[in-house]
């Protein structure tokens, strides 16, 4: 088994944080995304979308998409449960995982990919107006999240989950996207400080 890894890129890091929370070690194959190595044969032959991470199992089976890779390891190693417990708990984690992806991480990524000069060769066409349009969307969702976090410790409930991991990665990604967490989002600030202080956040 080996994991083709893209360093500090959001989705590869999401899997590494997940694995760290599980206490699992998977051999990594570093891929230099800055040098566009993810578009070369070792990755493209395994994932025609030329995206990372890519998990290759012992028998050669390929799993792509960070959520699918995390789900695979959750089924193999159910503790600690990072996708929730029971029908209701799992549904809440799935609900918030989707919300964190679609309303925060995707918006931050759009801002970065369509505005940052380093992404000009990646995002074709690069549309700065679309990047700018996504910044207020991310901020609007953070204010919604702030109200939710006034009622509980973690995004999807009282237990840390993959929804928190996605949130951590999204907020860390806000720095290169040049978006700041609003100062009045005290609950988001409290939650982020807590989850970024977990050992897994350094993965």
ABEGO torsion letter per residue (X at the ends): XBBBBAEABAAAAAAAAAAAAAGBBBBBBBBBAAAGAAABAAAAAABAAGBOBBBBBAAGBBBBEAAAAAAAAAAABAOBBAAEBEAAAAAAAAAAAAAAAAAAAAAAAAAAAAABAAAAAABOBBBAAAAAAAAAAAAAAAAAAAAAAAABABAAEABBBAAAAAAAAAAAAAAAAGBBBBAABAAAAAAAAAAAABAAAAX
